[in-house]
Amino acid sequence: MRTSPLFLGSFALTLLLLACAGPDQPTAVPSSERATAEPTDLPDSERPIGDSETQASPAQTRSTPGSGASPTPTGAPAMALPSASGSTETDREALVALYHATNGPNWKNNTNWLSDAPLEEWDLVVTDDTGRVIALLLNHNQLAGPISPHLGNLVDLKQLHLAANQLSGETPPQLGNLSNLKYLNLEHNDLNGEIPLELGDLSNLTVLGLGGN
């Protein structure tokens, strides 16, 4: 059987096209694979922010006990917050300020004031079982001068008796901080000025004496 030249030419052209489409031709990459492909030859400084090799995981950044990690910036000292309820030391400081402001050396009774003795041993000072000041019984004790605003730091104080002295100046608004105060007697002194609005914050107050000023 004889083959026509036209058939041989078509067969040869087909073989030539198949040879051109060999394994060296690039194949298309699906779009899903292109989206997840990551460069492998870039330096760390040029990698994307989301690169798993350069972005620390939460477990790497979380500080653990004993790791030496500090919650404060380098060089910034950790600040201790003062206690809102104070302490026996803050009570002592408030009493010392009152003593100096009202001519303590000339008081009628001032035994142990400014000493290292427990506050319960200071004349006319009453404390609770923990040593916190709960009452000052300073009526008729020759106090002279302004009422120290530091008395507002005696946060456990329930009774403040300062009547019949020579106290002068205005009533300090800091007395409004004494949220536990039940009895406040400032009668028969030389106080002047307006009554501080802050005294209206004393929700536990049952007796208020301001006459004779």
Secondary structure, 3 states (H helix, E strand, C coil): CCCCHHHHHHHHHHHHHHHHCCCCCCCCCCHHHHHHCCCCCCCHHHCCCCCCCCCCCHHHHCCCCCCCCCCCCCCCCCCCCCCCCCCHHHHHHHHHHHHHHCCHHHCCCCCCCCCCCCHHHCCCEEECCCCCEEEEECCCCCCEEECCHHHHHCCCCCEEECCCCEEEECCCHHHHHCCCCCEEECCCCEECCCCCHHHHHCCCCCEEECCCC
